[in-house]
Structures are given as structure tokens and as C-alpha cells.
Amino acid sequence: MPLALLALAVGAFGLGTTEFVMMGLLPDVASDLGISIPTAGHLVSAYALGVVIGAPLLAAVTARMSRRTVLIGLMGLFVAGNALSALAPGEHWLLAARFLSGLPHGAFFGVGAVVATGMVAPERKARSVSLMFLGLTLANIAGVPVATLMGQHLGWRATFLGVSAIGLAAIASLALLIPHDHAHAPAVGLRRELVALKSVPVWLALGTTVAGFGALFAAYSYITPMLTDSAGYADSSVTLLLALFGVGATAGNLLGGRLADHSLRGTLFGGLTSLVVVLALFPVLMSTPWSAAVAVVLLGTAAFVTGSPLQLMVMEKASAAPSLASSANQAAFNLANAGGAWIGGLALAAGLGATSPALTGAALAVLGLGVAAVAAVVDRRRVDASPGRERVVATHLPEQAEAVRY
């Protein structure tokens, strides 16, 4: 695997840290700015809104630029957003800075996935994407806990200055390690990029992302009350347990990348099925401390097995606009974050119990399986309608391998 993937992973580590650290800093930020914790929660939404808007917008306007230059520019915007967050004098300035910080998130992962797959042989594409995402999952193990502790002891502003430093390290890594010969996008007009997104298979792939990761966030958004109210953990133990989620997510991400290079759709179906089973078992697993810890690890593993397959599938379905489609998938991921948390909250508000969000997540995962099955049928019909096209190419020789997998 090219060393350049390390530069992408460093950027992903910074993005993952700043995305999730706000959850742990909400009490400190609220106290310092003199606002309530629910009001401070808007800072989480501001970042997610920046991702949803920035992902397709920035990918579209930079479609004809050097991808190496785009990645460096996106990380520069990331550094600026976090530095302004550290210097924000009040709530509204911090909201604007968090929105700015979120703008480059989806586009970085989208363009980065295209660069990563362009540097490896076809049979290693999913693995290359998983190695870039490794930075995101490692952020949940190390970046977020360390940044949270920094905020608690040095002030929340120090956290954002630290994240800015990670962004500067990512810029240096990108400049040094991303080769120029793999950095340029084809001369494709914006209109053609947008037309490529009209494809039904692309939207089915994006729908699978929304439903599948919506299942994760329906449960994960309320994992703390599950661990304290159902499993009996003290509040002080939750941070360590969330790090266990990061361990499971890292393992699932690496496993999904390796398996998807052999069977893209098979890995996707297997991951979603595993997610259904894990979430359906949450009421039982959350009944004792040891099984609850196992459940947290399994949740991360099952959910992130699907990450690389979904990213690669969207890119392959929109081959004429891979950067835009890949970035749109990141926007879909954040829609899943918001939508899953909202649906899980409805179950809690209805008084269905502390573990009820996990059961709603299981239902969303079943929906994801249904969308993925429809996508498979649509692909099969398109293949059958093109008799001259090979449906499956399987060979052990890398130089003969093809990137078409159904």
C-alpha cells in the first residue's frame, strides 16, 4: 500500500477528532459561554450541517482542479475553522466557526477516496479506502478521549488549537506524500458530474448509507444511558467504553476493506445482517456489565464493516463523477447521523425503555438490507440488458483483475 495513504489517514484523524469531541466538551462550552447544554448541542448540528452542504458543493466546484491541491486546500479550511473556534468570543461566532469546520469534511473524504483508489491495483481498492478511514476510527480510540481530557484540564479552546495542529500536520503530510502523477482529475465538466448523479443505482447506494448508518446512530447516540441505566456502569466508565467502540470500529473497518476486495456486495449484505443481529440483541446484552462491553465492541465492528463497501459502491455507480458521488456519500453519512439520532430519540420519548433506540436501529438496518437488495436487482437487470458486458471477472492475477464486481 502506498505511503501516501498515511497522509490521508492523518487528515481523517483530525476530521474525526473535531467531529466527535464536541459531545464530550458540551458541559464545558456551555458553562464558559453561559448557555444551556441543549443550546450548546446546536454546535454539533452546525458541524453536521456544514458537512452536508460542503460535501457536494466543494466537490463540484473543485471537480477540474488538481486533487492534491484540493486536499491541501480543504485541510487549510479545516485548520481555519478550528482556529476560529478556539478564538470565538461568543456562541454565535462559535456556531459559525463550527459550520466552517464541517464544510471540508465530506469533500476531503470524497476526494481522498478517489485518490486512494487511484494509487492501487483494482483488487486493492476497498482496502485502500479502509486505510484512509482508519484515521477516522482511530480518532474514536485516541483522538477524542485525549482531546476531551485536554479540554477538561486546559479549557475547551485548547482542544480546538490542538486539532488545528493536527490539521497542519496533515497539510505537511499531503504536500510531501501525495504524488503529482495521481493527483489530477479528468477534464469533466460540472454538468456531466451532476448528470452522473441522476443514476438510480447511485441513489440506491446513497439510500443504503442513510439507512445502514442511521441504524448505528439510532443506538450509538443513546449509548450512555444504555450503559448507565441498563448495564449499571458509572458515568466515569463511559469514556473507556466509548474507546472500546472505537476498537470495534477500527477492526470492522479493516475487515470490511479486506473482504470487499473479494466480494463488494457480499460484504455489504454480511455487514448489514450482522448489524441487525447485534442491535436486536441489545436488550439482552445490556443486562450485565460484561456483555454490555461486548455489545459496544460488536456494534462498532458490524457498522464499520459496511463503510468501505458503501463508499466504493457509490464511486463505481457514478464512475463519471467519482469525487462528487463519494462526497455525496459523506453527506448521506451525516444525514444518517442526524436522522438516526432523531428516530432513536422518538423511541425513548415514547417510554419504550433505555434500549429501545437499538431496536429502532435494527429496523433501520433491515430497511438498509431492503434497499441494498433492490440495488442488486437493478444491477442484475442492467447487466442482463447488456449481453456483451461481463458480469463477474474473477482472477488471481492482479494484472488481469477488473474493477467490475456485482
Disulfide bonds with the S-S distance in Angstrom:
none
